[in-house]
Amino acid sequence: MMNNTVLISVLMPVYNCEKYLREAIDSILNQTFKDFEFIIINDGSNDNSESIILEYNDNRIKLYNKENGGVSSALNYGLQLCNAKYVARFDADDICYLNRLQDQYEFMEANPDYVLIGSDADYVDENGNFIFTLQCSGHSSDEINSNILKKNPFIHSVVFFKKDLIVSLGGYDLKAHTFEDHFLWLKVIKKGLVCNFKSSYIKVRINPESVTTDERFRGKRFLQIRQNILENNDIIDNKDDIELKEIIRSQNSNISKKLGYYLFISKKYLWNNYEPKLARENLRKAIKLNPFYFLSYFLFFISFFSKNTIVKLYKSVK
């Protein structure tokens, strides 16, 4: 039943995020907008995440524990517990700017034809140091519709949507491994207007403990299966489900995650925020982890080029 006294449900799944959790929670509790409930789904964490959440004495926080089932399972579980008309998604290692909920709520109330909104984001490293600002691939509804098959147009942890619509669409598909949000947005855009604000409302923290940030790192086969699923707008073949899980499982080691992290950071310090010394610092760590990964050496080599040369090279390859 919808609770009319709650205007927003903030939905945050948590899995082993003890290092970043306090900063994430504080950024929600300190929002300029106050009329919300904070639904936290502890997805089987085996670190101190639950203890950290229980330290807070704020009646807006509603903690639910469940066995680990992955982010899609946690979000679908959480959606059923949300009482408000609107849901604000959030991740347990990110940081919200203080006016995020206020601005998103006011926009949705003033523009009832919109069903889903997001924004650009500032990306930071595991220590909170700024890396670059990600500008979404589309901001207007038309731009998003035009580009959605090429690239996920929304940053998941800053989306704000109408709860009943997402529930009516079945929520997140458990078989769309790591791109469950992208797959869902393909359905959402058919139901109403969407947009991204041209300003950052969140800091997205890149860290080695999270899933691979750059899906290109997963390889051509993963990208091929994902693209076929997005274009067909359906997951029919169980073989795809099995193969996707196997690819992800094979890359789920700490070494693979750290390698993906260092490579992602390095690339951003080359063509998004030109800091070649920082790029080389992270590339040295990547090479130490895997001395046989050619891309690390190539990026290290071009890090000595000028900024203009690197940007031209990146654009030509892209």
N, C-alpha and C positions, 0 to 999 in steps of 0.2 A: 504494500500500500504506500502511495506517495505521501511523504511527510511535508506538509505545506510550510512548516516552520523552518525547514532547512532549504536553503536556496541553491547550494552547490554541494555535491559529494566529491571530495578529493579522493581518488583511488590510487593507492600505491602498493604494489607488490614488493615484498622484501625477501631476498635470499642471500644470506651471508654478506651483509653490507655494514658490518660493525664499524669499519674504518671511516665511513662517510655518513652514517645514518643520522647522527645528531645535527649536522649542518643541514641536511635535507629536511628533517622534521622542523627545525627552527625556522627555516625559510617559509614554510607553510603556516606555522602558528603565528608568525609575525606579519602576515599579510595585512594590507590596509583594509581589505574586505574581511569581515569577521563572521558572517552568517553561513558557516559551512560545517559539515561533518567530515572527519578525516578517517576514511576507511583504509586500514592497513592490513594487508594479507601477508602473514608470515608463512611463506611457502616452504616449510620444513627446514628452516635454517638450523645449522648445527654449530654456529658461533654464538656470540653474545648479543645478537640482534634483538631477540625478544626481551632480554633484561634491560637493554637500553631504552626500548619503547616503554617498558613498564615504569621507568624512572619519571616519566612525564605525568603530571597531575593536571590534565586538561580534559574536560568532559567532551570535547569535540573529537578526541581520539577514540576510535573503536577498533580494537585489535582482534583479529581472527586468526587462529592457527589451523593449518592444514598440512597434510602430507605433501612432500615435494612432488609437483606435477608439471613444473615449467610455467613460463610466464603466461601463456594463453589460458591454461587451466586456472591459474590464480586470478586472472582478470575476469574470466567468465564467472567464477565463484564470487568475486567481489561485486560484479555488476548486479547480481541478485540481492546484494545487501545494501546497495545504494538507495537512499530514500528521496533524493532530490531530483528535480527536473533535469538538471545539468550535471554532467560528470567532467571533472578536470583530471586528466591523467597526469601521473607524475612517477618518477623513478627514484629509488632510494639512494642513489649516488649523485643526484643532480641538485641544483640550487635554483629556487625560484626568485625572481626579482619581486620586490614587495608589492607592486601594483598589478601583478599578473591577473589574479582572480577578479579584481575590481574592473579592469578594462575589458576582460573577456565577457564577464557577466553583463556589463552595460551594453556591449555591442550586440550580444545575442538577444537581449530584451528589446533593443531598439530595432533589430532586423530579424523578425520572426521567420523569414524565408530561409535563413541560414541554419544548417543542421550540424555543421562541423567547422571549427576554426582552429588555426594554429599560429605559429610565428617563426621568424628567424631565431637563431640561437647563437650564443657565444660558447665556443668549445674551450674547455680547460683540461689540463693534464691531471694526473692522479693527485698532485699536490695543490691543485687549484690555480695554477699559473695559466694565464690566457694564451691560447694558441692561435685561434682565428675565429671570425664570425661566419657562420654558414648562412648563406642566403638561399631560401627555398627555391626549388626549380620552378615554382609558380606561386603567384600571390592572388591574383583574381581567380574567380571560378572558371572562367574560360581558359586561362593559362594552365590551371591544374588539370582540367579535363583533357587538354591537348597533350600534356606531357606525362600523364600518370603511368602509362605503360613503359616509358623510358626510365623513369626514376621515381622513387617514393617521394611524393610532394610534401609530406608532413613529417615533422619531428615528433615522434610518438609521445615523449614525456611532456609535451607542452600543448597537446590537443585538448579541445574543450567541445563537448558534443551533447546532443540531446539523448538522454539515457534510453528512453522508450524506443527510439529508432534503432539504436545499436542492438538492443535486446531482440527486437522484432526481426532483425536480420540474422539472428543466430549467434551474435557475438563473434569471438575470435575462433578461427578454424584451427583445430589442434594439429592438423596435418601441414599447415603452411609454416614450416619450421623456420624461425628467425625472420620471416616476412609476413607474419600473421596480421600485422597492422596494414601493410600495403595491400594485401589481399582483401581486407575488410573495407578499405577506403574505395576500392573499385565498385563496391555495392552501394556505399554511402552516397557517392557523387550523383547517383541516379535518382536520389530521393529529395534533393534540395540543393541550395547554394552552399558553397564552401569558400574559404579564403585563408590566406596567411597574412598576418600583420608584417609590415616592412620594418620591424624593429624587434629587438631581442627581448623576450620575456623570461628567459631561462639561461642558466649555465649548464651545459651538458658536460659531464665529467667523463673523459676517456680514461679508462684504467685497465690494467692487465687482468684483473679478475673478471671483467665483464665478457660477454660474448664478442666474437669478432666484429669490429666496427665496420671495416671495409669488406663487403661481401665478395669483392673481386678476389680477395685473398683465398676464398674457398675453392677457387678453380673453375674451369670452363664448364665442367659437367653440372655443377651446382647451379651456375648461372643459366645454363640451358634449360634445366628442369624448371627453375623458378620462372623464367620468362614464358615457357610454354603454359604453365599454370595460370599466370597472370593474363595471358592473351586469351586462353580458353575460358577464363573466369570460373574455373571449376577444378576440383581435384577428384578425378575419377579413378585413376590407375593407382592401386595400392603399392605397385612397384616403385612409383615415384616417392611415396611416403617412406618406404623402407630405405631407398637409396639416399634420400635427403638425410635421414637420421644417421645412416652409416657414415656419410661424409662429415657431418657435424661431430659425431662421436670420435672419428679418427683425428679430428683437429681440436679436441677438447682438453688436451693436456696443458699443463701450466706453461710448458715451453712454447707450444703453438700460440697460446694466448698472448704471452709476453712478446713473442716475435711479431705477431700482428699489431700489437700495441706500439712497439718501437718503430715499425715501418710506417704505420699510419702517422705517428707524430712527426717522423722525419720528413715525410712527403709534404705535410702541411707547413713545416718550417722551411720548405724550399719554394713552393709556388703559391701558398696562401699568405704566409707571414714570413717574409724572407729573413731567416735567422740561420745562416749556413753553419755556424759553429754549433748551435743547438741541434741542428740536423745531424751533423757528424757525431756529436756526443751520443745520440740515440742510435745511430747506425752502427757505431762501435759495439754497443750492447747487443744489437741484432746479429752482427757477425759473430760475436762470441757465443751466442746461443746456437746459431746454425751457420758454420763456416762455409757451407756448400750451397747457400741460397744466393744465386747470382744477382738478384735485384738489389740486394744490400750494397754490393760492390759498385754496381752501376750508379746508384743514387749517391754513394759516397764520392764517386768520381765527378759527377756533375755538380756536386755541392761547391766546387771550386770555381764554377762558372759565374758570370754576372747574373744579376736578377733578371734583366731583360732576356738574356739568352735562355735561362731556365724556363721562364714563362713561355717564350716562343716554342721551345722544345716540348713543353707540356701540352700546349694547344695543338701542335702538329700531331702528337701521338694520340691525344684525345679525339 
